[in-house]
Amino acid sequence: MKAIRLAVAAAALLPLAAGAVISSQSKAGSDGASPIYGVTIPEGYRSWELVAPALEGEPLNELRAIVGNDVAIKAYRAGTLPFPDGSILVKLAWKRTPSPDFEPASVPGAATTVQVMVKDSKRYPDTGGWGFGRFIDGKPADEAQHQTCFACHEARVKDRDFVFTRYAP
């Protein structure tokens, strides 16, 4: 529980900005777009509002903070499903590390990924209206990793518009 509180505190430091850029290219390129979907890391996402923290157990062992743009946050608060086009969710993940200052706590260690979901039902009709981006050190992961995104969401959270994270009030 303390690890989650620390993740919330870290994510709360993130206070809303512009949306993700969707590249016209479908392959990762010099524009930094994800393969298949053409999603990039949205500018200003670190200032977006917290949706919820998450703790991922082994083998990933990560602390995570999920943030959303204005469109996504309004949908969460209103309980709107499916999410409207223009919704963007970003998951920041770090290795879970023991706190050097408080033994029972965990704190973010090395950053692992930034993952992005962009709702655009016209552009992504075959994947529930969502485009995906997974980035490591600011660069898109390979196509093989992106091929797994929708299948995982579809298998587990189809009834919640393919979104894992529930809003933490």
Order of alpha helices (4+ residues) and beta strands (2+ residues): alpha-beta-beta-alpha-beta-beta-beta-beta-alpha-alpha
